[in-house]
Amino acid sequence: MTWVALYGFVVLFGIVSCRGAAGLVRRLGLLDRPNARSSHLSPTPRGAGLGILAAIGAGVAAHVGLAEGGPPREWAPLVGAAAILGAAGFVDDRRGLGVGAKLLAQVAAGLLAILGVGVVRAVDLPGLGTVEIGALSAPLTLLFIVGFANGFNFMDGSDGMAGLFAAVSAAGLALLGAAASGGVPPWLAIVVSAAALSFLPVNWSPALAFMGDAGSLPLGLLLGATAVGLAPGVPFVASFLVLGPFLFDTLFTLLRRGLHGENVLRAHRSHLYQRLIASGLPHRQVALLYGGWTLLSTACGLLYLHPSSVARSVAIGAVAGAGVAVVLLTGFREGTRGGHGRVA
């Protein structure tokens, strides 16, 4: 099966499975009811990310079954990791799950993912060259994968934004892999991008359904694991840049809240995208803003493949500069609108 055929198959399968999952969670009564931290105004089914997982499963089965030379060794650990987080997330969507149980599931899934994709052992930085991580490789890789899964979950709060980001960033990781390996993209990136894209018809504003933790946690984990799995053929910083928009928003928000003396573990509504929505910017425009930012970050990730320190510095600066621009835009809108506007 060609990469284009695999992508198209997963998209078509996913459109059906995501629509079916949206209907299922509605019948089960899994409704996300608006509260003080919500960006939506009416009860909306959550947990439809099960459809994304079904599409990913179909894509993995197609690739593993038809792969020349046998199935890739990493498929089973990654499927297991996604299944663990999907199941834990669905339980949390349906009746809530304790913090300890969530953490246990995330660590178990992260360790399985590492079993499949390995760890990041070195980071290439402009001006510094190759920095070996040494004994911290495994714990830092686990922290990154689990942390990004949670960060992605935090960022899944605006119609269409998380799905569009995942579709574009996974495609960006596929491009990185293809550029570094002579034209062969990483199969998981193809599958994840297609599955995320297939969710947009039920999640674009106004959303018919939300991913819920059942979709956002495993999708974030697979994106993080894909970024790790590209190393050492692809500099890890290049993959990091592709995921930059969600990483920047999450880290900036945590830092800002910490500096203000807030409990960073408490639920909040302080992410840049949430503040933009509260300022009156429609969900679809926020999604497109982050989608455009992700296209830029993908281009910068590709630029980082160039060995020149100047090119790599420009790539990092461009992604960070885009983040600063979003911060300034957010502040400007809050200053002119008072930060009180909300739209569905």
C-alpha positions in Angstrom: 0.0 0.0 0.0 1.4 3.4 -1.0 1.7 6.2 1.5 -1.0 8.2 -0.3 -3.3 5.2 -0.3 -2.7 4.6 3.4 -3.5 8.2 4.2 -6.7 8.2 2.1 -7.8 4.9 3.6 -7.4 6.1 7.2 -9.2 9.4 6.4 -12.2 7.6 4.9 -12.3 5.1 7.7 -11.9 7.8 10.3 -14.7 10.0 9.0 -17.1 7.0 9.5 -15.7 5.9 12.8 -15.6 9.5 14.3 -19.2 10.1 13.2 -20.1 6.8 14.8 -18.2 7.6 18.0 -19.9 10.9 18.3 -23.3 9.2 18.1 -22.2 6.6 20.6 -21.0 9.0 23.3 -24.2 11.1 22.8 -26.3 8.0 23.4 -24.3 7.2 26.5 -24.9 10.6 27.8 -21.3 11.7 27.9 -21.9 15.4 27.7 -19.4 18.2 28.4 -21.5 20.8 30.2 -20.2 24.4 30.1 -18.6 25.7 33.3 -16.5 28.7 34.3 -13.5 27.2 32.5 -15.2 26.2 29.3 -14.9 27.8 25.9 -18.2 26.4 24.6 -21.7 27.5 25.5 -23.9 24.4 25.1 -23.6 20.7 26.3 -21.5 18.8 23.8 -20.7 15.0 23.6 -17.2 14.2 24.7 -15.2 11.0 24.2 -15.6 10.9 20.4 -11.9 10.6 20.2 -12.6 6.9 20.3 -13.2 7.3 16.6 -9.7 8.6 16.1 -8.3 5.6 17.9 -10.4 3.3 15.7 -9.0 5.0 12.6 -5.4 4.7 14.0 -6.0 1.1 14.7 -7.3 0.5 11.1 -4.3 2.3 9.7 -1.8 0.3 11.8 -3.5 -2.9 10.8 -3.3 -2.0 7.2 0.3 -1.0 7.4 1.4 -4.0 9.5 -0.5 -6.4 7.3 0.9 -5.1 4.0 4.3 -4.0 5.1 7.1 -5.4 2.9 9.7 -7.2 4.9 7.5 -7.8 7.9 5.8 -5.5 10.4 7.8 -2.7 12.1 9.0 -3.7 15.5 7.5 -0.6 17.2 3.9 -1.1 16.3 2.8 -3.4 19.2 4.2 -1.2 22.0 2.8 1.9 20.5 -0.7 0.4 20.0 -0.5 -0.9 23.6 0.4 2.6 24.9 -2.4 4.2 22.9 -4.9 1.6 24.1 -4.0 2.2 27.8 -4.4 5.9 27.5 -7.6 5.6 25.4 -9.2 3.3 28.0 -8.1 5.4 30.9 -9.3 8.5 29.1 -12.7 7.1 28.3 -13.2 6.0 31.9 -12.3 9.6 33.0 -14.7 11.0 30.4 -17.5 8.8 31.6 -17.2 8.8 35.4 -13.9 10.4 36.4 -10.6 8.8 37.3 -8.4 9.5 40.3 -5.1 11.4 39.9 -3.1 8.4 41.0 -4.8 6.1 38.5 -4.3 8.6 35.7 -0.6 9.0 36.5 -0.1 5.2 36.7 -1.8 4.8 33.3 0.3 7.6 31.7 3.6 6.3 33.1 2.8 2.7 31.9 1.9 4.0 28.5 5.0 6.2 28.3 7.2 3.3 29.2 5.6 1.1 26.5 6.1 3.9 24.0 9.8 4.1 24.9 10.0 0.3 24.4 8.8 0.9 20.9 10.7 4.1 19.8 13.7 4.3 22.1 15.0 7.4 23.9 16.6 10.6 22.9 20.3 10.3 23.7 21.6 13.6 22.4 20.4 17.0 21.3 22.1 19.1 18.6 22.0 22.8 19.5 23.3 25.7 17.4 26.7 26.9 18.6 27.0 24.1 21.1 27.0 21.1 18.8 25.9 17.7 20.1 25.0 17.6 23.8 24.9 14.1 25.2 22.1 13.4 27.7 23.7 10.3 29.1 22.0 8.6 32.1 19.1 11.1 32.0 18.0 9.9 28.5 15.3 7.5 29.6 13.7 9.7 32.4 13.7 12.8 30.3 12.3 11.0 27.3 9.5 9.6 29.5 8.9 13.1 30.9 8.6 14.5 27.4 6.2 11.9 26.1 4.0 11.9 29.1 4.3 15.7 29.4 3.3 16.2 25.8 0.3 13.9 26.1 -0.9 16.0 29.0 0.0 19.3 27.3 -2.0 18.2 24.2 -4.9 17.3 26.5 -4.7 20.8 28.0 -4.8 22.3 24.6 -7.9 20.4 23.4 -10.3 23.1 24.4 -11.3 24.9 21.2 -13.3 23.6 18.3 -11.1 22.1 15.6 -7.8 23.4 17.0 -6.3 20.1 18.4 -7.4 18.0 15.5 -6.0 20.5 13.0 -2.7 20.9 14.9 -2.3 17.1 15.1 -3.0 16.6 11.4 -0.6 19.3 10.4 2.2 18.5 12.9 2.1 14.8 12.2 2.3 15.5 8.5 5.3 17.8 9.4 7.0 15.0 11.3 6.4 12.7 8.3 8.1 15.3 6.1 11.1 15.5 8.5 11.4 11.7 8.4 11.1 11.6 4.6 13.7 14.3 4.2 16.2 12.6 6.5 15.7 9.1 5.1 15.7 9.7 1.4 11.9 9.9 0.8 10.5 7.3 3.2 8.2 8.9 5.7 7.6 7.4 9.2 4.4 5.3 8.9 3.0 6.3 12.3 3.1 10.0 11.4 1.1 9.2 8.2 -1.5 7.3 10.2 -1.8 9.9 13.0 -2.1 12.8 10.6 -4.9 11.1 8.6 -6.8 10.0 11.7 -6.7 13.5 13.2 -7.8 15.0 10.0 -10.8 12.7 9.9 -12.0 14.1 13.2 -12.4 17.6 11.9 -15.9 17.1 10.3 -17.4 16.4 13.8 -15.2 18.9 15.7 -15.0 22.0 13.5 -16.9 25.0 14.8 -19.6 24.6 15.9 -18.4 21.2 17.2 -20.8 18.2 17.2 -18.5 16.4 19.6 -15.2 16.7 21.5 -12.3 14.2 21.6 -12.3 14.0 25.4 -9.4 12.4 27.2 -10.2 9.2 25.3 -8.8 10.9 22.2 -6.5 13.7 23.3 -4.2 11.7 25.7 -3.3 8.9 23.2 -3.1 11.3 20.3 -0.7 13.5 22.2 1.3 10.5 23.3 1.6 9.2 19.7 2.8 12.6 18.5 5.4 12.8 21.2 6.5 9.2 20.6 6.8 9.9 16.8 9.0 12.9 17.5 11.3 10.7 19.7 11.3 7.9 17.2 12.7 10.1 14.5 15.9 10.6 16.4 18.8 10.2 15.8 18.2 10.4 12.1 16.3 13.7 12.6 17.7 16.1 15.2 15.3 16.1 18.1 15.1 19.9 18.1 13.7 19.8 14.6 10.8 17.5 15.8 10.4 19.7 18.9 10.0 22.8 16.7 7.3 21.1 14.6 5.3 20.5 17.9 6.3 24.1 18.9 2.9 25.8 19.0 1.3 23.6 21.6 4.6 23.3 23.5 5.0 27.1 23.6 1.4 27.8 24.7 1.6 25.1 27.5 5.0 26.1 28.8 4.3 29.9 28.6 1.0 29.4 30.5 2.6 27.3 33.2 5.4 29.8 33.6 3.0 32.8 33.7 0.8 31.1 36.3 3.8 30.1 38.4 5.2 33.7 38.3 1.7 34.9 39.5 1.8 32.5 42.4 -1.0 30.3 41.1 -1.4 26.6 41.6 -0.2 25.3 38.2 -1.9 21.9 38.8 -5.4 23.5 39.3 -7.8 23.6 36.3 -7.8 27.0 34.7 -8.7 29.1 31.6 -5.4 30.9 31.1 -4.0 29.3 28.0 -3.3 31.7 25.1 -6.0 30.1 23.0 -8.5 30.3 25.8 -7.8 33.9 26.4 -8.1 34.6 22.6 -11.6 33.0 22.6 -12.6 34.9 25.8 -11.5 38.1 24.0 -14.1 37.4 21.3 -12.0 35.6 18.6 -14.2 32.8 17.0 -13.1 29.2 17.5 -12.5 28.7 13.8 -10.1 31.7 13.6 -8.2 30.4 16.7 -7.9 27.0 15.1 -6.7 28.5 11.8 -4.2 30.8 13.7 -2.7 27.8 15.4 -2.8 25.8 12.2 -0.8 28.5 10.4 1.6 28.7 13.3 2.1 24.9 12.9 2.8 25.2 9.2 5.5 27.8 10.1 6.9 25.5 12.8 7.0 22.6 10.3 9.0 24.8 7.8 11.3 25.7 10.7 11.7 22.1 11.6 12.8 21.3 8.0 15.1 24.3 8.1 16.7 22.9 11.2 17.9 19.8 9.2 20.5 22.2 7.7 23.7 21.8 9.6 24.4 25.5 9.6 24.2 27.1 13.1 22.8 30.3 11.5 19.9 28.3 9.8 19.2 26.5 13.0 19.2 29.7 15.1 16.8 31.3 12.6 14.5 28.2 12.8 14.3 28.4 16.6 13.9 32.2 16.6 11.1 32.1 14.0 9.0 29.6 16.1 9.6 31.5 19.3 8.9 34.8 17.5 5.6 33.5 16.3 4.8 32.6 19.9 5.7 36.1 21.1 3.4 37.5 18.4 0.5 35.3 19.7 1.2 36.6 23.2 1.2 40.2 22.0 -2.0 39.6 20.0 -3.7 38.1 23.0 -2.7 41.0 25.2 -3.8 43.5 22.5 -7.2 41.9 22.2 -7.7 41.7 26.0 -6.7 45.3 26.2 -9.2 46.5 23.6 -12.0 44.1 24.5 -11.5 43.7 28.2 -11.2 39.9 27.8 -14.9 39.4 28.5 -16.2 38.3 25.1 -17.1 34.7 24.6 -18.3 32.9 21.4 -19.4 29.4 20.8 
